[in-house]
Amino acid sequence: MNGDAGKPQTSRESWVRFAVSRDPSLRDQLVTENLGLARRLAHRFAHRGQSYDDLAQVASMALIKAVDRYDPERNVKFSTFATGTIIGELKRHFRDRGWSVRAPRRIQELYLELGTTIESLGHGLGRSPMVSELARATGASEEAIVEAIEAGQGYQSASLDAPGAGGATLGESLATEDAAVTLVDERSVLEPALASLPARNRVIMRLRFIDGLSQSEIASHVGISQMHVSRLLATSLVQLREALTVDL
């Protein structure tokens, strides 16, 4: 197999032979030779809350479908045909299985689009893009951007036992965070209190205590000053403490 795993090297003659013979061994060969493409596309989606292994499996199954459906007589390269098939399956996987709380389809799709947009803009800007910049890049309103980010809280959460940065699990990382994170120990009690906060405050709380961003990173991400972030965090924590005290 060629060292560049992301570029399939299958000859057209192999595709023509398979189209005629449907030989299982040739099919396996075609799938193996193009696994690099599936893995590369799975990596593209790996930062959106799903494990790479799960995404690689979805992409590999989609690759098999693409191999079975590809017609070499059409003026389309296999890599082009397979890319569309694999990306379609990956997006369907996110839409159908990723949301623990059902969000409107337009918000789900915007949230998934934001992953690529944030990465692309971040490379160009050298920092995290602001909400206004995301709105311009996607053509959505700033309110929709905030709604999509907040809807991401309903996205399937990573396991607390999943390894994170430095090999520590997410649960271990949370244990070393700001003492205020103890407020989330009882999620069933906290969720109604969180729901009472304004949308932007909820986004900021998630970025701070779930995503682990610093206040300056949150300020850049949301498009407000670090001092404003600090005030909103303090206000939100006071409201949550009061709500939990009443519940207790």
N, C-alpha and C positions, 0 to 999 in steps of 0.2 A: 504494500500500500504506500502511496506517495506520502512524503513527510508533511505535506500541507494537507492536514486532515479536513480542512474546511472546503476544499475544492475537489469535487468528484472528478475522477479521471476515466470513467467508463467510456468505452468506445461505442460509436453508433452501431457497429456491427453486432455487439452484444445485445443491444436493445432490440434490434431487428430479429435476431435469433430467438430471443425470449418471447417476442410478440407472436412468433410462429409456433414455437415449441411449448411454451409455458413450462419449461423444465424447472422442477423445484430446486435442483442444485444450482442452476444458473440464477434463479430468483434469489437464493441465499447470497450468491456472490455479488449480485447487483445491490442488494440491501447493505451488505458489509462494506462495499466500496464507497457507499454514499452516507454511511453513518456519521462521518465528520460533519456533513451539512446539518443533519438533525441535531447533533450535539451543539453545534455553533448557534443554531437558532434557539435551542433550549436555554443556552447561556444568556441570550439576549433578554429573556423573560425572567431570569433567575432572581432578580432583585425585587420582585413584586410580591413577596410574602409566601411563595411556594418553594419547597425544596427542589434543588436542581435534579436530584434523582427522580422525583415524580415527573418533572417536566421533561427530562430526557426520555422517560418511558413513553409519555404521551407523544413526543416528537418521533420516537422510533416507530411506534405503531402507525403514525401518520405517514412516515416514510414508506412502510410496507404497502399501505394503501396507494401511495403515489406510484410505487414500482408496478403494482398490479394494473393501475389505470392508465399509465403513460402510453401514448401512441407515438412511436418514433417517426411516423409519416407526417405528422404535423410539424410546422415550422417553429417549434418551441423547444428550447433546450430542456433537458430533464431537470437541471438545477432550478430553472425558472418555474417549471411546473410544480416541482416538489416543494419549493419554498412557499408558494401560495397555499398548497395543501397543508403543510406543516404549521404555518402561522395560523391558518384558519382553525386547525384542531387545538392549538395552544390557546387561542382566544376563546374558543368554545369551552375549553376546560376551565379557564378563569371565570367565565360567565356563569357556568352551570354548577361549579363545585366550590368556588372560592368564597362565596358570600354566606356568612352565618346569619346575617340580617339582610333581608332582601331589599336592595335599593333599586330605584328605577333604572331601566336599561341604559338610558342616556347618561346617567351619573356613573354607572358601572364602566361604561366604555370610556367616559372622560377620565375617570380615575386611572384606568389602565393606560390610557394615552399619556397621562401626566408622567408616568414612570420614565418613558422614553424622552419626553419633552424636557423634564427636569435635568436628566443626564446630558442631553444635547446642549441645552442652554448653559448648564453649569460649566461644561468644557469651554464654551466660547467666552463666558463672562469671568471665569476664574473664581466663581462664588455661587452660592445657591441662588436661583432666580426668585424674584419677588412675585407675589400674586398678580400684580399688574402685568408683569412680563410674561407670565404664564398665560394670562388671559389674551394678550396680543398674539402670542405664538399659536394658541389653539383656536382662536376665534370665539372663545366662550366668554361669558361675563365674569367679572371678579367674584360675584356672588355664587356662580356655578362652580368656579374653581374651589372656593372655600367649602361649598357643599360636597363636592367630590372628595376633597381631602378628608373632610369629617366623616363622610360615608365609609372611608377606608377603615374606620374603627370597627365597622361591621364585617370587614374582610376576615377571612379565616386566619386566626391567630397562630403564631408559631408556638410549638410546644415549649413548655418551660424547661424540658430536658434536652432541647436541641442545642448543639454546641454553637457558641457565638464567638466573638472576637477573643483571641488569645486562648481558645480552647474551653473557656468557662461556659457553662450553660446559661441560658437566659435567666433561669431562676436564681442562679448564683450571682449573676450580674445585678439583678434587681436588689438582692440582699445587701449590696454594697453601695447602693445609690442614696441619694438625699433621704433623710429620715422621713420627709413628708410622703414618700412613696408608700409608707405603711398604711396610708389612707385607702389604698387599693387592695388591701388584704381580703376584704370581704366584698367581692365584686357585686354580688346580688344586692347588697345594701347600698353600695356606692353608685350603681348605674342610675337609679332614679334621681340622685342628687346631681350627677354629672349632666343628666338630660335637662336639668333646670338652668344650666349655664348657657350664656350666649354661644352661638356657633363658633365664633373666633376663639373664645376662651377654651372651648372643648378641643379645638385643633391644637392650641398652644399646650394644653395639658398633655395631650397625646404625644406631641413632639418632645416634650420635656421628660415625661415619666415612662413612656413606652418606647419611643425611638431613641431616647437618651441624648438629644441635642442640647448643646449649651444655649444659654440665653442669647448670646450674640448670633449663633447659627439660626435660632428661631427668628430673631429679628430680621435677618436677611431673607429667610424663607417666607415670612408672612408680609414683610414690607413695612415694618414699623420700627421704632427705635428700641434699643435694648432696655432703656429705662421703662418704656411703655410695657414691654414684655414682663419685666420684673413686677410692675404694678398689677398687671392682669393676673399673673401667677399668684401674687399675694392675696388679691381680692378673691380669686377662685378658691384658694385653699381655705380662706376664712369661711366662705360660703359652704364649702363641703364639710368642714369641721362642725359648723353650726347644724347642718342638716343631719349629720351622723349623730351628734349629741342629742338632738330631738328624737331620732329613731331609737337610740339606746334608752 
